[in-house]
């Protein structure tokens, strides 16, 4: 059977103070009044029954995720007791699915991406599912044509085309997989035209990814075995808390994808955006006549240009005078004002904010 696994555990520190430890970026209503998580699950409908959609999130986010996705069964929201990066999250989902459906095919998507149009995405995902079911040992990733030499994304080098009669999209062998290259290397990749961004979305058999984790990340084998044995039993929560924290903290890209064989790719011809920063809003929200990006119920900008002004509080007025290239982000108990070029220093700022009232504002 086919399953969708949605990774929804990121905190989104680069969107502080809108995103918080108790309210991650995927439940912010930034896009047409909808959360990124809601838009993600909507894209999956039509392919997957809600009963076959699994949401992986941090324990502190489980309740707010369930509130946002009432159609998803309560038990399908799996609360991770700690942060163990994507290898741990994917291994957890795979071992649970494999316990009940040894032939499970799983599509892994993330909740913090904007992908349009939905139908192109669904067609590509369906091709991936069909290819994996015809080639059970294969693993599929989705490549995005790069628009800049980003050093924050992984790249896949595409090789020869593979035959798949059941697939509408072309399938390519992956010659190499590189996670977060240097600036010079990223420029070479983009100019070659043969490298694509790795979208962080995958399709594979649950059994196949578990086999690859056992091969390339053997430290994960015993924790996943213990978790699977206790799942749905009286010691599920206790065992998950004990053994999940013993999983290595590493991404699936470093742990498996750079080393594995039989990795294939589908070119995803969609508008794709990782909503990881305020600057990303410029790609999805139309600016005003002065190139200001405004997400606010009430705002007045006088002699101001090239700014990002944002709040979810529809009753709050943001008024600015004479600002240029600034971010103004308002939440009920904290406000950020900084130059756009300094937003990469948010993690540094949050280290200092942590000392205020025992982390109340994180």
Order of alpha helices (4+ residues) and beta strands (2+ residues): beta-beta-beta-alpha-beta-alpha-beta-alpha-beta-beta-alpha-beta-beta-beta-alpha-beta-alpha-alpha-alpha-beta-beta-beta-beta-beta-beta-beta-beta-alpha
